[in-house]
C-alpha cells in the first residue's frame, strides 16, 4: 500500500509539470541547516530523476559521504543505502549545457571517470554541490603569494603573524591558512613591490564575485543550483574529515552527515521574487 501511495504521489507531481507557470524546488535538510535548490529546465532528464528520488523518499537517510573543502560536498548514494548495485541502464545520459558552470552552490551529478565512462553518463543518484574556490583565490597568484609569505615570515617583525600560521598548521586547517594568506595579500605586495593579481577575464562572467570550480566545466552535468542556504554549504564543507581507505583521498567525514529532502511546489514568479532566480524564456 505504501509503495502504491508513493507511486500515486509521483504521478501527481509530474502531472503538474505541464503547468509552465510553476516549478518544483527541493529543500535538502541537514542538522547543519537547509539548502533549497532550483533544478534547471535545460537538463530535463536529471531534473526528473532528482525529483523522483526526492519525492519518493529514497534520498532520505543517505549521507554526504565525500567532503573536500574549497571543492565540493558529495552525497545521495541511494544504492549503498538500499544495499544494491547501481545498474548501468539506470545511469543518466549527460546533459552538459554550454553556459551552465560550476559556480559556488551549483548542483551537479557525480559519475565514473572517462576511462570506464567515455559518454560521461551520470550516476543514477549521487550528486555534489560546489563549495569551490573563492573569487579572491581565483584572481590571485596563490603560488607566488605562498612563496613570498614564507619568506616574509622569516622576518622577526612578523612574529605575531607567524604564530597565527603555526596555530592553524597545528590544527591542520589548510583553508584557514589560505584565508590568512589572502587577508595579508596587500602586505606581501607592498613588502616585495609586486602585483599578485591574476587576469579575471580567463573565467566566465558567471564566476565573477562568487567563485566556484572551473576545472569541472564541460566534464559533468550541472543540473541545478542552491538559491537559499549557501552558508550551509560552508558549514558542511568545513566538517572534519579523514583519509578514505578506498581512494586515499582525505574526504571521509568523521561523523555521519545525514540528509532528507522535501519537494516544494511554487509558482515561477514566486521563485523569482523570493530567490532572485530568473527562468530562461520558453
N, C-alpha and C positions, 0 to 999 in steps of 0.2 A: 504493500500500500504506500509506504514512504517513497519508494522509487517511482511509483506512478505519479504521486503528487509532485515530486521534483520535476519529472518529465513534463507535466502539465504547466508548471511554473515557467520552465524554459521555453516551451512553445508559446506561452502568453507573452513572454519577454520579447521574443523575436517576431511575433506577430505585430508588435507595436513598433518595430524598427522601420516599418514602412512610412511612419509619420516623420516627414523631413523636418518638422519643426521641433522635434525633441531628440534627446540623446540619452545614453546610459553611461554614467560615470561609475567608477569603482573606488570605494574607500578601503584602503589597506590599513588594518588596525594592528598595532603592536603595543607592548607595555611602555614603549618609549614615546608613544603618540601615534597619530593617524596621518596618512597621506592620501589625498584624493587625486585620482588620475583621470585624465581625458584620454580616450582611445581614438586614434586617427581614422577617419573615414577613408583615407588614402591607402590603408592597409586592412582591407575588409576581412581577409582570412584570419589574420592574427586577432583582430578585434572580436570577431565572432567566437573564436576559440577561447580567448581570455574571459569573455562574458559568460560563456557556457560553464567553464570551470569555476568561476567565482560564484555564479548564481546557484550552481548545484551543491556548493559546499565542499567540493573536492580540494580546493586550496586551503581550507580551514585546517589548522594544526600542522601545516607544513612550516618550514623554518627558513630564515635567512641563514643559509649554511656556509656561505662564502663571502667574506667581507675584507676588502682591501681599501684602506683609507686613501683618499685622493684619486680613487679609481672607480669602484662600484660596489654595490651590495647585491648579492645574487640569492634567489630563493625559489620557492614553488615547485620543489621536486615531488610531484604527486606520485610518481612511480615508486619512489623509496617509501613514502608514507603508506601506500597501499600494498607494498611488498610484491610489486610486479615489475616486469621488464618493459621499458619503453619500446614500442614496436616501430619499425621503420616506416610502415604505412601511416602511422599516426603523426609523423613529423609534418611540419607545415612548409609549403614552398616559400622560398624567400620573397619578400616584398620590400626590397631595398629601393627607396624613393629618393631621387635627386632633390636636394633642397631640405631634406629632413636630417638633422645632425644629432650627434651625441653630446648635446649641451647638458649642463647640470640639470638633474631631475628627469632626464629622458628615460622612458621605459622601453626596453628592448628585449629581444628573445635570445636566450643562450642557444648555443649549438655546438656540435662536434667540429673539430678542425677540418681544414680543407683536404688533408690527405685522405680522410675517410668520408668526406662530405663535400666534394667539389661544387655541388649545386647550392651550397650554403643554406640547406634546409634547417629550419628552426626546431628546437626541442618542442615536444608536444605540450610541455607545461612550464619548464624552467624559464625564468626571466631575470633580468637585472635592471637596477636603477642606477644611473650615473651619479656618483659623488663628484668625481672629476677634479681637475686642476683648477685653481682659482685663476681669474683673468690676470691678476698681478703676476702669478707664477708663469703663465703662458707668455707674457710680454717682458720677461726678464731673462737675461743670460745667467741662469741659475748656476751653471757650472763655474763660470768666472766669478760670480758672487761668492760661492763657497770657497774657491781658491783664495780670493782676496780676503775673505773673512778669516780664514785660517792664519794668514799672515798677520792680519791686524791684531788677532788675539794673542800674538806673541809679545805685543807691547803691553807693559805693566800698567799703562794708563787706562787700559780697558779690562782690568781685572774683574770688575763687577759684572761686565758683560760675559766674560769667560766663565764666571761662576754660574750664570744663568744657563749657559750652554752645557756645562758639566752636570747640572741638576737634571736637565732634560735628557741628556745622554744616559745618565744613571737609570732613568725611568724608561729608557728605550723609546722615548717619544720623538720619533723622526718627524712627524707632522709639526710638532711644537718647535723643533729646531729649524725646520724650514720657515715656519711663520716668523720666528725670531730673526732669522737672516733677512727675510723680506722687509721686516719692520725697520731694519738698520741699513737698508739699501742705500739711502741718501748719504749716510755716514761713510760708507765704503766708497761711494762715488766721489765725495769731497776729499776723502783721505788720499785717494790714488788718482784723482783728476781723470776719471773715466766715466763713460756712459754705458750703463748695463741694460739699457732698453733694447727690446727686440721688435722689429717691424711687425705691427699687428695686422698688416694687410695680407699676410700669409694665411690668416684664418678667415673663415666665412663670417659674414656680419652677425650671424646668429650667436656666435660665441662672445661677441664684444660685451664686456661688462659682467657676464655671468660665468664664463668659463665652461669647462667640460672635458671631453677626451677625444680629440680629433682623430687619433690613430685608428679608431674603430670604424670611422665613416666609410661606407661602401662595402663593409665586410659583414655586418649584422643588420637585421631588420629592427629598426626603431618604429614602434607602433603606438606610442603614447607619451604623455609627459605628466609629471606631478604639477598640479596647479594650486595645490594647497598642502603645506606641510614640508617645505624644503628644509626647515630646521630639523625635522625628524630624520631626514637623510644624514645630516651631520652627526646626530646623536648615534645613529646606528653604525655609521662608518667609523666612529671613534671607539666602538666596543673592542675590548682587548681580545687578541687572537693568539693562536699558537700555530706551529707548523703542522700542515696536513700531511700525515704519513703517506698518503696515497700519491699526492702530487709534489710534495716538498715545498709547496707554497705556504707562506705564513698568512693564512686566511681563515683558519678554522676558529670560530668563536669559542671562547671558554665557557660560555653559557648557551643554552638553547634559546633562540630568539624566534618564538612562535608568532604566526600571523593568522589573521582571519580576514575575510573580505565581505563587503556589503555592496550590492549593486543599487545605484541611486538613479531614479528616473527624473530628468529635468528638461525643461524647455531650453532650447539652444540659446534663446535670448537671455534667459536667466543665467545660463552658464557664462555667457559673455559679460553680463553685468556683475556677477559675483566674483568671477575668477580672472576676467580680462582676456579670456581665450577667444580668438576670432576664428570662425569656421571658414574654410575655403568655399568659394562660390560654387554652387551646384549647377 
